[in-house]
Amino acid sequence: MCLVMANRKNLLEYLKDKLSFEFELGLVDLRLVRNYVSSPRMFDYYVRTVPCLKMLVAGDTYLDELTMLADRRQKTYAISYDDWKKESNDIAILHEYDHWDPTVINIQVWPFSPTELDSFQRLIAVALSYTRCELDAESRIFSSIDGLVSDFGFFIDDF
């Protein structure tokens, strides 16, 4: 089995083909998608708010925009690895910070540009970017993701 990235062209059609038997039975468990699509999250860095046009909201911030998850103070953004390499020399990475400081943001570095994803690809990228530990720690993430992926024929339950 070969993993693809979330920026694969026609990702939804690809998954419907690979999981055709499961789709015939009804909604498909998002856990199965992990067998075909890799998590885009390579690195996380906490930094002071920085202007970078090539970043898009990700993680809880993305879910909050669509489902009113009630995001934490630190917003989460995704940026491509190539753009991070270009920008990171001018960015001070924080190793300690106040968790209530709204000027601190979390930057997830992805292997591809989040700005090039369609809505389904972006949703899958965000959903797969969560670790098991993060999902276990916050049950509201499950319901937020579940509400969004159900429109595409998937569900998330005890991911």
C-alpha positions in Angstrom: 0.0 0.0 0.0 1.4 3.4 -1.0 0.6 6.5 1.0 -0.3 9.7 -0.9 -0.3 13.3 0.4 -3.4 15.3 0.9 -2.5 17.5 -2.0 -3.0 14.6 -4.4 -5.1 15.6 -7.4 -8.7 14.3 -7.1 -8.1 13.0 -3.6 -11.8 12.3 -2.9 -12.2 10.2 -6.1 -8.9 8.4 -5.2 -10.3 7.5 -1.7 -13.7 6.5 -3.1 -11.9 4.1 -5.5 -9.5 2.7 -2.8 -12.4 2.3 -0.3 -15.1 1.4 -2.7 -16.2 -1.6 -0.7 -16.5 0.4 2.5 -18.4 3.2 0.7 -20.9 0.6 -0.5 -21.6 -0.2 3.1 -22.2 3.5 4.1 -20.1 6.1 5.8 -16.4 5.3 5.9 -14.4 5.5 9.1 -11.8 8.2 8.8 -9.3 5.9 10.4 -9.1 4.0 7.1 -8.0 7.1 5.3 -4.8 7.1 7.3 -4.0 3.9 5.4 -3.9 5.9 2.2 -3.1 9.5 3.1 -0.3 10.6 5.2 -0.4 13.4 7.8 0.9 16.6 6.5 2.3 17.8 9.8 6.1 17.7 9.7 7.0 20.2 12.4 5.3 22.6 14.9 6.8 25.9 16.0 5.4 28.5 18.4 6.4 32.0 17.4 5.2 35.5 17.9 2.6 36.6 15.3 4.4 37.0 12.0 3.1 38.3 8.7 3.3 35.6 6.0 0.8 35.6 3.2 1.4 31.9 2.4 0.0 30.6 5.7 -3.5 29.4 6.1 -5.4 28.6 9.3 -5.1 24.9 10.3 -5.8 22.7 13.3 -8.2 24.1 15.9 -8.3 27.5 14.3 -9.5 25.9 11.0 -12.1 23.8 12.8 -13.2 26.8 14.9 -13.9 28.9 11.7 -16.2 26.2 10.4 -17.7 24.7 13.5 -17.3 27.1 16.4 -15.0 24.7 18.2 -14.0 27.6 20.6 -10.3 27.7 19.6 -7.6 28.2 22.2 -5.7 31.5 22.5 -2.8 30.5 20.2 -4.0 30.4 16.6 -2.7 27.6 14.4 -1.5 28.1 10.8 0.0 25.9 8.2 2.8 26.8 5.8 4.8 24.8 3.2 8.2 23.5 4.1 9.7 25.5 1.2 8.1 28.7 2.4 9.1 28.0 6.0 12.7 27.6 4.9 12.5 31.1 3.2 10.8 32.8 6.2 12.2 31.0 9.2 15.5 32.9 9.3 13.6 36.0 10.4 11.4 34.3 12.9 12.3 33.7 16.5 11.0 30.3 17.7 9.7 30.3 21.2 10.6 27.5 23.6 8.6 28.9 26.5 5.6 31.1 26.4 2.4 32.0 28.2 -0.4 29.8 27.0 -2.8 32.7 27.3 -0.7 35.1 25.2 -2.7 35.8 22.0 0.4 37.2 20.2 1.9 33.6 20.1 0.9 31.4 17.1 1.5 27.8 16.3 2.9 27.2 12.8 2.6 23.7 11.4 5.0 23.0 8.6 3.5 20.9 5.8 5.4 19.3 2.9 3.2 21.2 0.4 1.5 24.6 0.3 -1.8 24.7 2.1 -2.9 27.5 -0.2 -3.1 25.0 -3.2 -5.6 22.6 -1.6 -9.2 22.4 -2.5 -11.8 22.3 0.4 -11.8 18.5 0.7 -8.0 18.2 0.6 -7.6 20.9 3.2 -10.2 19.2 5.5 -8.4 15.8 5.2 -5.1 17.5 5.8 -6.3 19.2 8.9 -8.1 16.0 10.2 -5.0 13.9 9.7 -2.7 16.5 11.2 -4.0 15.7 14.7 -2.1 13.1 16.7 -3.9 10.4 18.6 -2.9 12.1 21.9 -4.4 15.5 20.8 -7.6 13.8 19.8 -7.8 11.9 23.1 -7.2 15.1 25.0 -10.1 17.1 23.4 -13.3 15.3 22.5 -14.7 18.4 20.8 -12.3 17.9 18.0 -13.9 14.6 17.2 -17.4 16.1 16.8 -16.0 19.1 14.8 -14.2 16.8 12.3 -17.1 14.4 12.2 -19.6 17.1 11.3 -17.3 18.3 8.4 -16.3 14.9 6.9 -19.8 13.5 7.0 -20.7 15.7 4.0 -18.1 13.6 2.0 -19.2 10.2 3.2 -16.8 9.7 6.2 -17.2 9.6 9.9 -14.8 9.9 12.8 -15.4 7.8 15.9 -12.7 7.1 18.5 -10.1 8.0 15.9 
